[in-house]
Structures are given as C-alpha cells and as structure tokens.
Amino acid sequence: MKHYLYYLIVGLLIFISCESVSRTPLKTYALLPKQLKEVSGMYYDTLTSKFWLLQDKGNKSTLYQIDTLGKITHKIHVNAKNIDWEELTSDTQGNLYIGDFGNNSNKRKNLRILKIQAQDLLKDTVNVCSTINFSYENQTKFPPEKDKLLFDAEAFVLIDNHFYIFTKNRSSPWDGTTLIYQVPNKSGKHQAKFVSSIKTGSSFRTSAITGAVLWPEQHSILLLTNTKLIQIKNWNLTSLQSPEIIHFPLDHISQKESVSFKDTQHLFICDERNKGNGGKIYIVNVNELKPEA
C-alpha cells in the first residue's frame, strides 16, 4: 500500500509539473553558445534571419551574430568601452543602436547610445558612427536616496527618430514605478525629456523592466520582465499620459533580458544563463498570449 501511494504521489507531481510547463507560451528555439552567458540585448534581423546579440558590464565590446541554431557566425569588435551595454535595436536602414545605459547604482553621468552603421556590420572591427549622450532631466543626485533609485535602464525603442527609454526601478521599498524618457536620435549631449510613468507590478523579481520592442500591428509597445510581457496599447505621446496597459503572464520565470519580433505573429525572448538554467532563445506565438485575469 505504501509503495502504491508513493507511486501515485510521484505520478501526480509529474503530471502537475508537466501541466505547469505546458501552460507557458514560450517554446525553446535555440540554445546560446556557452560563451554568451550574460546576453542583455538582442535584435532579430529579418533580412538575414539571424540574431545580433550583446552582453552587459564586465564583458567584451563585441556584437555577436548567431544563426537560428545558436551558432556564432560573425563577431564584431566595437571600438567603444562596454560600460554597461543593456539593449539593442535597429532603424529602418539596418543601423544598430547599443543602449549603454545600465546604471544599477544610479551614479552614472555618462549614459549613451552608440550607433553602428549597417554598412559596417560585415567588418571585424568597427568605429561608432554616432554617440548620443544623455542625462535624465529630473535626476539631481548621483545616486538619489534609496527610495528614488529610478534611473537604471535596460529597455528602449526607436520611434520617429526618437528613442523612448523605460527605466528599471531599483528603489527600496519597491513600488513598481517605471519612468519613460524621450531622447532624440542625434549625436551630441541631450537631456532625456520625461514623458510619463507607469506601474508595472508589485515585486522587483517579477515586474522590473528588462527589455522593450515595438509591436507595429497593434500600434503598441511590449515591455519584458522576468515573468511577463506588458503591452502599452495605442502608443503615442498623448496616450502615454493615461496609457492603457495589459499584462500577459508567461508562466515561466528566468532572467529574461531581451525581446525582438520575428514576424507579425511571433516574437523571440532571450534569457541569461544562471546556475545551469536559461541561456536560451524562446519563440512565442502572440496569438497564444492570454491577458492577466
């Protein structure tokens, strides 16, 4: 009888575990190479069907191109220090933009976005063709008090030749606030203009913003956290004053760092490798996303 109960309990646990796994819309698409442990930015190039990846602070100033099997096909050394590279995006001409604005301690005064020309992406070493330096217009202390540590960032998008940066809240106590700033896509020094703020959730672990991508078909922006996607609907500067927000749970937790669309129906999500977990690119069918109840 004891053996019967044991196997019954084990069977139930396996069943529950499988059911939990099957609920997530994430499907493993590729395993990242072992040397890419801390991927913090990803852009999928639909013209080549390959990914561009970068890693954050403490890693090389290198852009990695990998194929859909997770194999590195090209590496580019960028002649600029990786202070804390956190995000990667592109424009309609195929130029890449590196978000060097990681700011965990909120002390940095050298935040910047680095532009790499499309024509240089076949080279082994490149120079930055444009540096967009910026500071947040309402940050006056470096760092601020512990309950105002709002100036880290890991997410941006490019719209109408302006970057929109979504900050990562590191305040204590944590209240879920994310600030949104606008920076022109123009070389030089700029003050990042405060646009609005949103609330993303109740805990840092599940709701801190780690990535962003445009969702053109929905006229929206998708924000990424470790556990969910957050849609800002009907994106425009006016709507940001009272944005409509929808949360899509992923039923999966890992250190997710970047998101990029494959096509109108699918997007890719990438996570860091941590203690044997993660280090993958996942694919998500957007039609399988279910709004939070």
Secondary structure as UniProt FT lines:
FT   HELIX           2..23
FT   STRAND          27..31
FT   TURN            34..35
FT   STRAND          39..45
FT   TURN            46..49
FT   STRAND          50..55
FT   TURN            57..58
FT   STRAND          62..66
FT   TURN            68..69
FT   STRAND          72..78
FT   STRAND          87..90
FT   TURN            92..93
FT   STRAND          96..100
FT   TURN            104..105
FT   STRAND          111..116
FT   HELIX           118..120
FT   TURN            121..122
FT   STRAND          125..126
FT   STRAND          130..136
FT   TURN            137..138
FT   HELIX           146..148
FT   STRAND          152..159
FT   TURN            160..161
FT   STRAND          162..168
FT   STRAND          177..184
FT   STRAND          188..199
FT   HELIX           204..207
FT   STRAND          211..215
FT   HELIX           216..218
FT   STRAND          220..224
FT   STRAND          228..232
FT   TURN            237..238
FT   HELIX           239..241
FT   STRAND          245..249
FT   STRAND          256..261
FT   STRAND          266..271
FT   TURN            275..276
FT   STRAND          280..285
FT   HELIX           286..288
//
